[in-house]
Amino acid sequence: MEAKSTTHEHLLSVVVTEAARFPEGSTVRVLDAGCGHGDLMTFLNAQLPRLRPGLRFEVRGFEVTDHGRPNDRRLRPDIDCISVRDPWPYADESFDVVVSNQVLEHVGDPSHFFQQLYRVLRTGGFSAHLFPLKHCFWEGHLHLPLAHRIRNRDLLRAYIRLASRFGLGRFGDHFRALGTPLELFAEQHADFILFFTRYLSYRQALDLAQAHQLRGSFRYTGEYYGRVIRKKLFRRAPPYRYNPRRSALADWLAVMFWRHAIGVTLFLEKRNTYEHGTEERVAAALAGPARGAI
Ligand SMILES: C[S@@+](CC[C@H](N)C(=O)[O-])C[C@H]1O[C@@H](n2cnc3c(N)ncnc32)[C@H](O)[C@@H]1O
């Protein structure tokens, strides 16, 4: 089965690579948060058993209904529908893996999202999120540079109107398909950016992870671009397993560079190896009566 998007191939590759942590024969439960029509769920369901035959996979997904999705006939029937304000409809620690594709830039209350993510993720599990950061030059919904950086609503509407007059962005498509007049287009799309996007910075994403007891990094960000370039330039599909041996410096350099392009991969782990009292136990052991005894 073909992927509908390179982002889906990339998230599959991250899951396949990181699934090495799960013991052979175990069942791995995967959640797609903000799954849209469920295309990534369908793709993961088809590919994961083939690429990781030693594991069993169960893939679930939920979508938020606040933006009109519940009446959408293209939604898979097994998708759970909730409001953005609801707790995710799953028990604590019920998933080994959580993924999301192009969702985090739309989440109005990221603290709620991260809190629910921490709650449903099993200790030892991981999570991967592909999305554009605030540093991105290109606003991918409007196809206009830096539109998401303008917080002043009037200025944003004026910018969209002016850019559209010069033939930039998506106005032409909208006009041809729906006959939308320029004024209305600028009005609606300024509201879209203002109310349906909330781009996080590199720092905010890592701070949210830390505040919710998740280990945060941007592991695999470079691999996504490697995949895009290999497919576009060389028409070759890269293998679905990335190199598990990481260089933290190379990963950091990749995100510093690629965060200005389209998307990054936020990689989170629910694990904490530090135990309180360790320092006291070491001090006690070093100073204890056994010291010097034969
Ligand atoms: C660009 S679409 C991506 C859909 C899907 N993940 C895909 O890859 O096709 C953005 C999605 O984010 C979802 N979304 C927005 N706010 C959300 C939230 N607070 N929690 C979960 N999903 C959210 C929207 O409903 C929408 O489906």
The ligand as an SDF file (V2000), in Angstrom:
LIG
                    3D

 27 29  0  0  0  0  0  0  0  0999 V2000
   -3.7230   19.4870    8.8780 C   0  0  0  0  0  0  0  0  0  0  0  0
   -4.8860   18.4690    9.6930 S   0  0  0  0  0  0  0  0  0  0  0  0
   -3.9690   16.9470    9.8010 C   0  0  0  0  0  0  0  0  0  0  0  0
   -4.8620   15.7450    9.8770 C   0  0  0  0  0  0  0  0  0  0  0  0
   -4.1860   14.3980    9.9520 C   0  0  0  0  0  0  0  0  0  0  0  0
   -3.3150   14.2890   11.1010 N   0  0  0  0  0  0  0  0  0  0  0  0
   -3.4500   14.0680    8.6800 C   0  0  0  0  0  0  0  0  0  0  0  0
   -2.2580   13.7970    8.7260 O   0  0  0  0  0  0  0  0  0  0  0  0
   -4.0780   14.0320    7.6230 O   0  0  0  0  0  0  0  0  0  0  0  0
   -4.8160   19.1120   11.3730 C   0  0  0  0  0  0  0  0  0  0  0  0
   -5.6510   18.3000   12.3160 C   0  0  0  0  0  0  0  0  0  0  0  0
   -5.4140   18.7180   13.6640 O   0  0  0  0  0  0  0  0  0  0  0  0
   -6.6160   18.4840   14.3660 C   0  0  0  0  0  0  0  0  0  0  0  0
   -6.6130   19.2240   15.6380 N   0  0  0  0  0  0  0  0  0  0  0  0
   -6.7770   20.5410   15.8420 C   0  0  0  0  0  0  0  0  0  0  0  0
   -6.7530   20.8360   17.1580 N   0  0  0  0  0  0  0  0  0  0  0  0
   -6.5480   19.6680   17.8010 C   0  0  0  0  0  0  0  0  0  0  0  0
   -6.4320   19.3120   19.1850 C   0  0  0  0  0  0  0  0  0  0  0  0
   -6.5100   20.2290   20.1550 N   0  0  0  0  0  0  0  0  0  0  0  0
   -6.2280   18.0200   19.4950 N   0  0  0  0  0  0  0  0  0  0  0  0
   -6.1330   17.0920   18.5220 C   0  0  0  0  0  0  0  0  0  0  0  0
   -6.2520   17.3680   17.1970 N   0  0  0  0  0  0  0  0  0  0  0  0
   -6.4500   18.6420   16.8450 C   0  0  0  0  0  0  0  0  0  0  0  0
   -7.6760   18.9770   13.3900 C   0  0  0  0  0  0  0  0  0  0  0  0
   -8.9490   18.4850   13.6710 O   0  0  0  0  0  0  0  0  0  0  0  0
   -7.1420   18.4350   12.0520 C   0  0  0  0  0  0  0  0  0  0  0  0
   -7.6370   17.1800   11.7240 O   0  0  0  0  0  0  0  0  0  0  0  0
  1  2  1  0
  2  3  1  0
  2 10  1  0
  3  4  1  0
  4  5  1  0
  5  6  1  0
  5  7  1  0
  7  8  2  0
  7  9  1  0
 10 11  1  0
 11 12  1  0
 11 26  1  0
 12 13  1  0
 13 14  1  0
 13 24  1  0
 14 15  1  0
 14 23  1  0
 15 16  2  0
 16 17  1  0
 17 18  1  0
 17 23  2  0
 18 19  1  0
 18 20  2  0
 20 21  1  0
 21 22  2  0
 22 23  1  0
 24 25  1  0
 24 26  1  0
 26 27  1  0
M  CHG  2   2   1   9  -1
M  END
$$$$
